[in-house]
């Protein structure tokens, strides 16, 4: 449903088109203005020179543009209706000119005469006068006299005027339909195309933030998860096995945790636990057991027990305080309600008691005497059949003590019988009004004596009842709509209105003399008591006794107490003589305390408990998933493998799926099973899922679901910088918005330049920190000087120093190119220093390549040319180069060079690609560059 504001705008546009009628130029202008006000078009206006509302509107008024736009929507029906309207108008003008009388005055006199006959003579006189007047006017019109001619053309002009009004309505309806079609299929698409054409190259590279985008600000929000290859692969593997252990491996930030969380959430019952680096296997299994019990109890609707942290007295006082507060709140409403009910129904109850008490007492005495006589007869042996029946009934009752059918049958009878009984009591209480002769006489008397007042009261009461019913329906409709910046809820609006209507209706019924006499009937309190009784019976039908705690829940509760508390029990026995002078006795004391389970016992108890839970859940067609996350944070791969070997004992539970997040090297060890290399993964894991970095298509889907402002060029930049890793992809997507706010520029060229240089500043600062930990000599300090120079430029970048920054980066990035062997540095460099310098140089080479691609205008045109060079021109290659940098700078550099070839960039980077920058007047440094 459209928001209220959009619906009102649509109605206003339709009304305007209806009024404009056949004027297609006015409708066209209205559609052009409406298309320019659309949010997706309006946000693009004013972002580049010469592309504003006025210039676009003037371009849309060009005759060729107007004809092209209007030709997209056929207007044949509107044209035919407009021509017919003009034809009727011409005929009406001709008839009006041929008569000397005013046709409006003639119509007014005829209408006045008809109304006078109807008012004074009634409908029958009007029906008689109409044929006579028709015959007279026909005779007059047939004569070739001035009177007949004037009358004939005056009536013709009146008829044509009515026909014109009908045709004008048809023209308005056709204009409304054509206006809607023109705006949807004509001016809307054409204005969008024109704006994009006027923007020039790369219109999608404009980044225009708008509103609060929760998807970017909350990266872990589960509502923005996108289906990917790893998730589909995991679902397929789970559907083909009944139980087992599956490892999930991949680079950090690729989405392993999200995959585990989504799988656990989708399962019928699941638990996800973290495996921090400081956990021992015993502590981990203890934590997993506690979480399993607590999660299962919450899953079944039971609250897990809390270990006692207060003294028993204080705990008791706290419970009493809660109960007293709850009782006080309940009494605040229950006591006044009970007092009012007793006060209102006391008279009726006393009258009912006085009327039926004696009869009920006699009935009870008679039947009690019969029962007493029958019991005496059985006791004295006079009724043998009754004695046998009573004996058999006693035996059957004793044997039924363990049978569940009896209480179940009684409960079903109560549940199925109390609701119809309650309805019957309510209907009898209401139907008694129709059978009350005193009320019938009262109504008849009011109708005969105060007929007009009674009718007015009945109509007003019906109107109030209808208004109360309508407001209640609107209150319960749960409809919400947007009105500008506000979110309007009908429940909040009509709740007080419905309450006001109900209160006013009650006050009116009490204060009105006619209804007051009916409400004062002495049987009404008894009827209300019957209605209340029926409602209570219907409420009682839905009451259920609190079910007994299941055995598995009790087992979880006991297990939690054993794992979280140390229980101690002391028993004492003292014996002695009664004499005070000489006492001889003995004192015996026994103390018992629980011992925490050791690791084998804990493993066995965990497996038994998980088996019981799995057996119950699988019986209800639910899957059980235990996810162990962050195993890749246990330090080295040897520590992770040792951890897996320790917890291997809890794996392999029937009907239970284990998902374990591991590092890539652990996954690599598993895929080499069967080869000479074997380790614990060969016997611990059943299968493995590799969570790879996103492809560009997947990155587009991820950011499209989280943001409406990040277009394909921005996603390409974030994808290239992140290498497809989801965590970094979201971080760069949010950073693009931060850079836009910082630079106040919407162009991708400016945003990408600032973003890449900012990333370079952070990366080189990190490299410089690592290099500071190495040993240096006077001959090798030149490298540190280069780092200091680059970091100084990047720390506070400015447009006037941009060429110097890029020149320094290019010189540093060329360290390992064939033409720069002499700049490779002195031979005294250690292997660690050389490795760090080569990594920094390759990253600088990659960053300069990104600047060459994204910080130059015409990205879309240049990308099309690059794709024609083959796979190296695919934007996906940039992300692959970023991933390769994490493996080796030496393998990443050839890949970057192949990318530069495909994009027609020089292999030996120079400042020529940035030499076309415009002249900049630097205010901060007071110079022209």
LUMPA-22393 format. One record per residue (C-alpha): x, y, z; residue in one letter; residue number from 0. Coordinates in steps of 0.5 Angstrom, whole numbers. Example, Ala and Ser with C-alpha at 12.3 -4.5 7.8 and 13.67 -1.06 7.14 Angstrom:
// residues 2
xx_yy_zz_aa_i
25_-9_16_A_0
27_-2_14_S_1
//
This chain:
// residues 929
xx_yy_zz_aa_i
0_0_0_X_0
3_7_-2_X_1
4_12_4_X_2
-1_17_5_X_3
3_23_2_X_4
4_19_-4_X_5
-3_17_-5_X_6
-5_24_-4_X_7
0_27_-9_X_8
-3_22_-14_X_9
-10_24_-13_X_10
-8_31_-14_X_11
-4_30_-20_X_12
-11_26_-23_X_13
-15_32_-21_X_14
-10_37_-24_X_15
-11_32_-31_X_16
-18_32_-30_X_17
-19_39_-30_X_18
-14_41_-36_X_19
-18_36_-40_X_20
-16_36_-47_X_21
-10_40_-46_X_22
-4_36_-47_X_23
1_41_-46_X_24
-1_42_-39_X_25
-1_35_-38_X_26
6_34_-41_X_27
9_40_-36_X_28
6_37_-30_X_29
9_30_-32_X_30
15_33_-33_X_31
15_37_-26_X_32
13_31_-23_X_33
19_27_-26_X_34
24_32_-24_X_35
21_31_-17_X_36
22_24_-16_X_37
27_22_-11_X_38
32_18_-15_X_39
32_24_-20_X_40
32_29_-16_X_41
38_27_-12_X_42
42_27_-18_X_43
41_34_-20_X_44
46_40_-18_X_45
51_35_-17_X_46
55_37_-24_X_47
55_43_-27_X_48
50_45_-32_X_49
45_39_-29_X_50
40_42_-25_X_51
32_43_-25_X_52
31_49_-30_X_53
36_46_-35_X_54
33_39_-35_X_55
26_42_-36_X_56
28_47_-41_X_57
31_41_-45_X_58
25_37_-44_X_59
21_43_-47_X_60
25_42_-54_X_61
20_41_-59_X_62
24_34_-62_X_63
24_32_-54_X_64
17_34_-53_X_65
15_30_-59_X_66
19_24_-58_X_67
17_23_-50_X_68
9_24_-52_X_69
10_19_-58_X_70
12_14_-53_X_71
5_14_-50_X_72
-1_13_-55_X_73
-7_18_-54_X_74
-12_16_-59_X_75
-18_15_-54_X_76
-16_22_-51_X_77
-16_25_-58_X_78
-23_22_-60_X_79
-26_24_-54_X_80
-23_31_-55_X_81
-26_32_-62_X_82
-32_29_-60_X_83
-33_35_-54_X_84
-31_40_-59_X_85
-36_38_-64_X_86
-42_38_-58_X_87
-39_45_-56_X_88
-40_47_-64_X_89
-47_44_-64_X_90
-49_48_-57_X_91
-46_54_-60_X_92
-50_54_-66_X_93
-57_52_-62_X_94
-56_58_-57_X_95
-55_63_-63_X_96
-61_61_-67_X_97
-66_62_-61_X_98
-68_69_-58_X_99
-69_66_-51_X_100
-64_64_-46_X_101
-64_57_-45_X_102
-62_57_-38_X_103
-68_61_-36_X_104
-72_56_-40_X_105
-69_50_-36_X_106
-70_54_-30_X_107
-78_55_-31_X_108
-79_48_-33_X_109
-76_46_-27_X_110
-79_51_-22_X_111
-86_49_-25_X_112
-85_41_-24_X_113
-82_42_-17_X_114
-89_47_-16_X_115
-93_41_-18_X_116
-89_36_-14_X_117
-90_40_-8_X_118
-97_42_-8_X_119
-100_36_-12_X_120
-96_31_-10_X_121
-93_25_-14_X_122
-99_23_-18_X_123
-100_30_-20_X_124
-93_31_-23_X_125
-94_24_-27_X_126
-100_26_-30_X_127
-97_33_-32_X_128
-91_31_-35_X_129
-94_27_-41_X_130
-99_33_-42_X_131
-93_38_-42_X_132
-89_34_-46_X_133
-94_34_-52_X_134
-96_41_-51_X_135
-88_43_-52_X_136
-88_38_-58_X_137
-94_41_-61_X_138
-91_48_-60_X_139
-84_46_-63_X_140
-87_43_-69_X_141
-90_49_-71_X_142
-86_54_-75_X_143
-87_60_-71_X_144
-82_64_-67_X_145
-85_61_-60_X_146
-84_54_-63_X_147
-77_56_-66_X_148
-74_59_-60_X_149
-77_53_-55_X_150
-74_48_-60_X_151
-67_51_-60_X_152
-67_53_-53_X_153
-69_45_-51_X_154
-64_43_-56_X_155
-58_48_-53_X_156
-60_45_-46_X_157
-60_38_-48_X_158
-53_39_-52_X_159
-50_43_-45_X_160
-52_36_-41_X_161
-49_32_-47_X_162
-43_37_-46_X_163
-42_36_-39_X_164
-42_28_-40_X_165
-37_28_-45_X_166
-33_33_-41_X_167
-33_28_-36_X_168
-30_23_-41_X_169
-25_27_-43_X_170
-23_28_-36_X_171
-22_21_-35_X_172
-18_20_-41_X_173
-14_25_-39_X_174
-13_22_-32_X_175
-11_15_-35_X_176
-6_18_-41_X_177
-3_23_-35_X_178
-1_17_-31_X_179
1_13_-37_X_180
5_19_-40_X_181
9_20_-33_X_182
10_12_-32_X_183
12_11_-39_X_184
14_17_-42_X_185
17_23_-38_X_186
19_19_-32_X_187
24_14_-37_X_188
26_20_-41_X_189
28_25_-36_X_190
32_19_-33_X_191
36_18_-39_X_192
36_26_-40_X_193
39_27_-34_X_194
44_21_-34_X_195
46_24_-41_X_196
47_31_-39_X_197
51_28_-33_X_198
57_26_-38_X_199
61_20_-37_X_200
60_15_-31_X_201
54_18_-28_X_202
54_12_-23_X_203
60_14_-20_X_204
57_20_-17_X_205
56_18_-9_X_206
50_21_-6_X_207
49_19_1_X_208
42_19_4_X_209
39_18_10_X_210
41_13_15_X_211
43_6_12_X_212
42_1_18_X_213
45_-4_14_X_214
52_-1_13_X_215
52_2_20_X_216
51_-5_23_X_217
55_-10_19_X_218
53_-16_24_X_219
45_-15_23_X_220
42_-22_21_X_221
37_-18_17_X_222
42_-17_11_X_223
45_-24_10_X_224
46_-25_3_X_225
46_-33_0_X_226
52_-35_-2_X_227
56_-41_-5_X_228
59_-43_2_X_229
52_-43_5_X_230
49_-47_-1_X_231
54_-52_-1_X_232
53_-53_7_X_233
46_-54_6_X_234
47_-59_1_X_235
52_-63_5_X_236
48_-63_11_X_237
42_-65_7_X_238
46_-71_5_X_239
48_-74_12_X_240
44_-76_18_X_241
50_-73_23_X_242
57_-72_22_X_243
63_-66_23_X_244
64_-61_18_X_245
70_-56_18_X_246
69_-49_16_X_247
75_-46_14_X_248
77_-39_10_X_249
81_-33_11_X_250
79_-28_17_X_251
73_-24_15_X_252
70_-28_10_X_253
64_-30_14_X_254
65_-36_17_X_255
62_-34_24_X_256
56_-31_20_X_257
55_-38_16_X_258
55_-42_23_X_259
50_-37_26_X_260
45_-37_20_X_261
46_-45_20_X_262
45_-45_28_X_263
39_-40_27_X_264
36_-44_22_X_265
36_-51_25_X_266
31_-54_30_X_267
36_-53_36_X_268
43_-51_36_X_269
48_-48_40_X_270
54_-44_38_X_271
60_-43_43_X_272
67_-39_42_X_273
73_-43_43_X_274
78_-37_46_X_275
85_-38_46_X_276
86_-39_53_X_277
81_-45_54_X_278
83_-52_56_X_279
79_-57_53_X_280
76_-59_60_X_281
74_-51_61_X_282
71_-51_54_X_283
67_-58_55_X_284
65_-55_62_X_285
62_-48_58_X_286
59_-52_52_X_287
55_-57_57_X_288
53_-51_61_X_289
51_-47_55_X_290
47_-54_52_X_291
43_-55_58_X_292
41_-47_59_X_293
39_-47_51_X_294
35_-53_51_X_295
31_-51_58_X_296
30_-44_54_X_297
28_-48_48_X_298
23_-52_52_X_299
20_-45_55_X_300
23_-47_62_X_301
28_-42_66_X_302
35_-44_68_X_303
37_-45_75_X_304
41_-39_78_X_305
46_-41_83_X_306
45_-38_90_X_307
49_-32_91_X_308
45_-29_97_X_309
44_-32_104_X_310
37_-36_104_X_311
34_-31_109_X_312
35_-25_104_X_313
33_-30_98_X_314
27_-31_101_X_315
25_-24_103_X_316
27_-22_96_X_317
22_-27_93_X_318
17_-25_99_X_319
18_-18_96_X_320
16_-19_89_X_321
10_-23_91_X_322
8_-18_96_X_323
9_-13_90_X_324
5_-17_85_X_325
-1_-18_90_X_326
-1_-11_91_X_327
-2_-9_84_X_328
-7_-15_83_X_329
-11_-13_89_X_330
-11_-5_87_X_331
-16_-8_81_X_332
-19_-14_84_X_333
-21_-11_91_X_334
-25_-5_88_X_335
-28_-9_82_X_336
-31_-15_87_X_337
-34_-9_92_X_338
-37_-6_86_X_339
-40_-13_83_X_340
-42_-15_90_X_341
-45_-8_92_X_342
-49_-8_85_X_343
-51_-15_85_X_344
-53_-16_92_X_345
-60_-14_92_X_346
-62_-19_86_X_347
-58_-24_90_X_348
-62_-23_96_X_349
-68_-23_92_X_350
-66_-29_88_X_351
-64_-33_95_X_352
-71_-31_98_X_353
-75_-34_92_X_354
-71_-40_91_X_355
-68_-42_98_X_356
-74_-46_101_X_357
-75_-50_95_X_358
-67_-52_94_X_359
-67_-54_101_X_360
-73_-58_101_X_361
-70_-61_94_X_362
-63_-62_98_X_363
-66_-65_104_X_364
-71_-70_100_X_365
-65_-73_96_X_366
-60_-73_102_X_367
-66_-78_105_X_368
-66_-82_99_X_369
-58_-83_99_X_370
-58_-84_107_X_371
-64_-90_106_X_372
-60_-93_100_X_373
-53_-93_104_X_374
-57_-96_110_X_375
-60_-101_106_X_376
-53_-103_103_X_377
-50_-103_110_X_378
-56_-108_113_X_379
-55_-112_107_X_380
-62_-111_104_X_381
-60_-109_97_X_382
-55_-115_94_X_383
-54_-112_87_X_384
-53_-105_90_X_385
-47_-108_95_X_386
-44_-112_89_X_387
-44_-105_85_X_388
-41_-101_91_X_389
-36_-107_92_X_390
-34_-107_84_X_391
-34_-99_84_X_392
-29_-99_90_X_393
-24_-104_87_X_394
-25_-100_80_X_395
-23_-94_83_X_396
-17_-96_87_X_397
-15_-100_80_X_398
-16_-93_77_X_399
-11_-89_81_X_400
-5_-90_76_X_401
-9_-89_70_X_402
-9_-83_66_X_403
-16_-84_62_X_404
-20_-82_68_X_405
-17_-75_69_X_406
-16_-74_62_X_407
-23_-75_61_X_408
-26_-71_66_X_409
-21_-65_64_X_410
-24_-66_56_X_411
-31_-66_59_X_412
-29_-60_63_X_413
-26_-56_57_X_414
-31_-58_52_X_415
-37_-57_56_X_416
-36_-51_60_X_417
-35_-46_54_X_418
-42_-48_51_X_419
-45_-48_58_X_420
-42_-41_58_X_421
-45_-39_52_X_422
-52_-42_54_X_423
-52_-38_60_X_424
-50_-31_56_X_425
-56_-33_51_X_426
-61_-34_56_X_427
-59_-28_60_X_428
-60_-24_54_X_429
-66_-27_51_X_430
-70_-26_58_X_431
-70_-19_55_X_432
-75_-21_50_X_433
-79_-25_54_X_434
-80_-20_60_X_435
-87_-17_59_X_436
-86_-11_64_X_437
-81_-9_59_X_438
-85_-10_53_X_439
-91_-6_56_X_440
-86_0_58_X_441
-83_0_51_X_442
-90_0_48_X_443
-92_6_53_X_444
-86_10_51_X_445
-88_9_44_X_446
-95_11_45_X_447
-94_17_49_X_448
-87_20_47_X_449
-86_17_39_X_450
-82_23_37_X_451
-77_23_43_X_452
-77_15_43_X_453
-75_15_35_X_454
-70_20_36_X_455
-67_16_42_X_456
-67_10_38_X_457
-63_13_32_X_458
-58_17_36_X_459
-57_10_40_X_460
-56_6_34_X_461
-51_12_31_X_462
-47_12_37_X_463
-47_4_37_X_464
-45_4_30_X_465
-39_10_31_X_466
-37_5_37_X_467
-36_-1_33_X_468
-33_3_27_X_469
-28_6_32_X_470
-26_-1_35_X_471
-25_-4_28_X_472
-20_2_26_X_473
-17_1_33_X_474
-16_-6_32_X_475
-14_-6_24_X_476
-6_-5_26_X_477
-6_0_20_X_478
0_4_20_X_479
2_9_14_X_480
7_15_13_X_481
5_22_13_X_482
11_26_12_X_483
17_25_17_X_484
11_22_22_X_485
9_15_22_X_486
2_15_24_X_487
-2_9_27_X_488
-9_8_27_X_489
-9_4_34_X_490
-6_10_37_X_491
-11_15_34_X_492
-18_11_35_X_493
-16_8_42_X_494
-18_14_46_X_495
-24_16_41_X_496
-27_9_41_X_497
-26_9_49_X_498
-30_16_49_X_499
-35_13_44_X_500
-37_8_49_X_501
-37_12_55_X_502
-41_17_52_X_503
-46_12_50_X_504
-46_9_57_X_505
-47_16_60_X_506
-53_18_55_X_507
-56_11_56_X_508
-56_13_63_X_509
-58_20_63_X_510
-64_19_57_X_511
-71_19_60_X_512
-73_14_55_X_513
-67_9_56_X_514
-67_10_64_X_515
-74_7_65_X_516
-71_1_61_X_517
-65_0_65_X_518
-68_1_71_X_519
-72_-6_71_X_520
-71_-10_77_X_521
-69_-16_73_X_522
-63_-13_70_X_523
-57_-14_75_X_524
-59_-21_75_X_525
-58_-21_67_X_526
-51_-18_68_X_527
-50_-23_73_X_528
-52_-29_68_X_529
-47_-25_63_X_530
-41_-25_68_X_531
-42_-32_70_X_532
-42_-34_63_X_533
-36_-30_61_X_534
-33_-34_67_X_535
-35_-41_65_X_536
-32_-39_58_X_537
-25_-37_61_X_538
-25_-43_65_X_539
-25_-47_59_X_540
-18_-45_57_X_541
-15_-46_63_X_542
-10_-51_63_X_543
-6_-54_69_X_544
1_-53_69_X_545
4_-59_66_X_546
9_-63_70_X_547
17_-62_68_X_548
19_-67_63_X_549
25_-72_65_X_550
30_-69_60_X_551
29_-62_63_X_552
30_-64_70_X_553
36_-68_68_X_554
39_-61_65_X_555
37_-58_71_X_556
41_-63_76_X_557
47_-63_71_X_558
47_-55_71_X_559
47_-56_79_X_560
53_-61_79_X_561
57_-57_74_X_562
56_-50_77_X_563
55_-51_85_X_564
59_-55_90_X_565
53_-59_94_X_566
54_-61_101_X_567
50_-65_106_X_568
51_-66_114_X_569
47_-71_118_X_570
48_-72_125_X_571
45_-76_131_X_572
46_-75_138_X_573
44_-81_144_X_574
44_-80_151_X_575
41_-82_158_X_576
35_-78_161_X_577
38_-77_168_X_578
42_-70_169_X_579
47_-73_174_X_580
50_-78_170_X_581
49_-78_162_X_582
52_-83_158_X_583
51_-82_150_X_584
54_-82_143_X_585
55_-77_137_X_586
55_-79_130_X_587
56_-74_124_X_588
56_-75_117_X_589
58_-70_112_X_590
57_-71_104_X_591
60_-66_99_X_592
59_-67_91_X_593
66_-68_87_X_594
66_-64_80_X_595
66_-69_75_X_596
73_-71_71_X_597
74_-70_64_X_598
72_-77_62_X_599
66_-77_66_X_600
64_-70_63_X_601
65_-73_56_X_602
61_-78_58_X_603
55_-74_61_X_604
55_-69_55_X_605
55_-75_50_X_606
49_-78_54_X_607
45_-71_55_X_608
46_-69_48_X_609
44_-76_45_X_610
37_-76_49_X_611
36_-69_47_X_612
38_-71_39_X_613
33_-77_40_X_614
27_-72_42_X_615
28_-67_37_X_616
29_-72_31_X_617
23_-75_33_X_618
20_-68_32_X_619
23_-67_25_X_620
28_-62_28_X_621
36_-62_26_X_622
41_-61_32_X_623
47_-57_30_X_624
53_-55_35_X_625
57_-50_32_X_626
64_-49_35_X_627
67_-42_33_X_628
74_-39_33_X_629
78_-45_33_X_630
83_-41_28_X_631
84_-36_34_X_632
88_-42_38_X_633
95_-39_36_X_634
99_-44_31_X_635
96_-50_27_X_636
99_-55_32_X_637
95_-52_38_X_638
89_-52_34_X_639
90_-59_32_X_640
92_-61_39_X_641
85_-58_41_X_642
81_-62_36_X_643
85_-68_38_X_644
82_-67_46_X_645
75_-65_44_X_646
75_-71_39_X_647
71_-75_44_X_648
65_-71_44_X_649
64_-71_37_X_650
60_-77_33_X_651
54_-76_37_X_652
48_-80_33_X_653
43_-75_29_X_654
48_-69_31_X_655
51_-64_26_X_656
58_-61_29_X_657
60_-55_25_X_658
68_-53_27_X_659
71_-46_24_X_660
78_-47_23_X_661
84_-44_20_X_662
86_-45_12_X_663
92_-49_14_X_664
88_-54_18_X_665
83_-55_12_X_666
89_-56_8_X_667
91_-61_12_X_668
85_-65_12_X_669
84_-64_4_X_670
91_-68_4_X_671
88_-74_7_X_672
90_-81_4_X_673
97_-78_2_X_674
103_-79_6_X_675
101_-74_11_X_676
96_-76_16_X_677
94_-72_23_X_678
88_-72_27_X_679
83_-68_22_X_680
83_-75_18_X_681
79_-78_24_X_682
76_-72_27_X_683
73_-69_21_X_684
68_-72_16_X_685
68_-66_11_X_686
70_-59_10_X_687
67_-53_7_X_688
72_-47_4_X_689
69_-40_5_X_690
72_-36_-1_X_691
72_-29_-1_X_692
66_-26_-5_X_693
66_-25_-13_X_694
65_-18_-15_X_695
58_-21_-17_X_696
57_-23_-9_X_697
60_-16_-7_X_698
55_-13_-11_X_699
49_-17_-8_X_700
52_-16_-1_X_701
52_-8_-1_X_702
46_-7_-6_X_703
42_-11_0_X_704
45_-6_5_X_705
45_1_1_X_706
42_4_-4_X_707
47_9_-5_X_708
53_5_-7_X_709
53_4_-14_X_710
57_-1_-19_X_711
63_3_-19_X_712
63_4_-12_X_713
63_-3_-10_X_714
68_-5_-15_X_715
73_0_-11_X_716
71_-3_-5_X_717
71_-10_-8_X_718
78_-9_-10_X_719
81_-6_-4_X_720
78_-11_0_X_721
80_-17_-4_X_722
73_-20_-3_X_723
73_-21_4_X_724
66_-19_7_X_725
68_-16_13_X_726
73_-11_10_X_727
68_-10_4_X_728
63_-7_9_X_729
68_-3_12_X_730
71_0_6_X_731
63_1_4_X_732
62_5_10_X_733
69_9_9_X_734
67_11_2_X_735
61_15_6_X_736
66_18_11_X_737
71_20_5_X_738
65_24_2_X_739
63_27_8_X_740
70_29_9_X_741
72_32_2_X_742
64_34_0_X_743
65_31_-7_X_744
61_27_-10_X_745
66_24_-15_X_746
69_18_-15_X_747
75_20_-18_X_748
76_25_-11_X_749
73_19_-7_X_750
78_14_-9_X_751
84_18_-9_X_752
83_20_-2_X_753
81_13_0_X_754
87_10_-3_X_755
92_15_0_X_756
88_14_7_X_757
89_7_6_X_758
96_8_4_X_759
98_12_10_X_760
95_7_15_X_761
99_1_11_X_762
106_5_11_X_763
105_7_18_X_764
105_0_20_X_765
111_-2_15_X_766
115_3_19_X_767
113_0_25_X_768
115_-7_23_X_769
122_-4_20_X_770
123_0_26_X_771
124_-7_30_X_772
130_-9_25_X_773
137_-7_25_X_774
140_-2_21_X_775
146_1_18_X_776
148_8_15_X_777
148_5_8_X_778
141_2_9_X_779
138_8_12_X_780
136_11_6_X_781
130_6_6_X_782
127_9_12_X_783
128_16_9_X_784
124_14_4_X_785
118_11_8_X_786
119_17_13_X_787
118_22_6_X_788
112_18_4_X_789
109_18_11_X_790
110_25_12_X_791
106_26_5_X_792
101_21_7_X_793
100_24_14_X_794
97_31_12_X_795
95_30_4_X_796
93_36_0_X_797
92_37_-7_X_798
98_42_-8_X_799
102_36_-6_X_800
99_31_-9_X_801
104_30_-15_X_802
110_30_-10_X_803
106_24_-6_X_804
105_20_-13_X_805
112_21_-15_X_806
115_18_-9_X_807
110_13_-9_X_808
112_11_-16_X_809
119_11_-15_X_810
118_6_-9_X_811
113_2_-13_X_812
118_1_-18_X_813
124_-2_-14_X_814
123_-9_-16_X_815
121_-8_-24_X_816
126_-10_-29_X_817
128_-3_-30_X_818
130_-1_-23_X_819
135_-6_-21_X_820
140_-1_-18_X_821
134_2_-13_X_822
134_-5_-10_X_823
138_-3_-4_X_824
145_-5_-2_X_825
146_-12_-1_X_826
147_-11_7_X_827
139_-12_8_X_828
137_-18_12_X_829
132_-22_9_X_830
127_-20_14_X_831
128_-13_12_X_832
128_-14_4_X_833
121_-18_5_X_834
118_-12_9_X_835
120_-7_4_X_836
118_-12_-2_X_837
111_-13_1_X_838
111_-5_2_X_839
113_-4_-5_X_840
108_-9_-8_X_841
102_-6_-4_X_842
105_1_-7_X_843
105_-2_-14_X_844
97_-4_-13_X_845
95_2_-10_X_846
98_6_-16_X_847
94_2_-20_X_848
88_3_-17_X_849
89_11_-17_X_850
90_10_-25_X_851
84_6_-26_X_852
79_10_-21_X_853
82_17_-20_X_854
81_18_-28_X_855
75_20_-31_X_856
72_16_-36_X_857
72_9_-32_X_858
66_6_-36_X_859
69_7_-42_X_860
76_5_-40_X_861
73_-1_-37_X_862
69_-3_-43_X_863
76_-3_-47_X_864
80_-7_-42_X_865
75_-12_-42_X_866
76_-13_-49_X_867
83_-15_-48_X_868
81_-21_-44_X_869
81_-24_-37_X_870
86_-19_-34_X_871
81_-13_-36_X_872
76_-16_-32_X_873
75_-12_-25_X_874
75_-18_-21_X_875
83_-19_-23_X_876
84_-13_-18_X_877
81_-17_-12_X_878
85_-23_-14_X_879
91_-18_-14_X_880
89_-16_-7_X_881
89_-23_-5_X_882
95_-25_-8_X_883
99_-20_-4_X_884
97_-24_2_X_885
101_-30_-1_X_886
107_-27_-4_X_887
109_-20_-7_X_888
113_-23_-12_X_889
107_-27_-15_X_890
102_-21_-14_X_891
107_-16_-18_X_892
106_-20_-25_X_893
99_-20_-24_X_894
99_-13_-23_X_895
103_-12_-29_X_896
98_-16_-33_X_897
92_-12_-30_X_898
96_-5_-32_X_899
97_-8_-39_X_900
89_-10_-40_X_901
88_-3_-38_X_902
93_1_-42_X_903
97_3_-37_X_904
105_4_-37_X_905
108_-2_-34_X_906
114_3_-31_X_907
109_8_-27_X_908
110_15_-29_X_909
107_22_-27_X_910
104_23_-34_X_911
97_19_-32_X_912
96_25_-27_X_913
99_31_-31_X_914
92_33_-33_X_915
90_35_-26_X_916
87_42_-26_X_917
91_48_-23_X_918
89_48_-16_X_919
90_55_-11_X_920
92_52_-5_X_921
89_56_1_X_922
93_52_6_X_923
100_53_3_X_924
98_60_0_X_925
101_57_-7_X_926
98_56_-14_X_927
100_48_-17_X_928
//
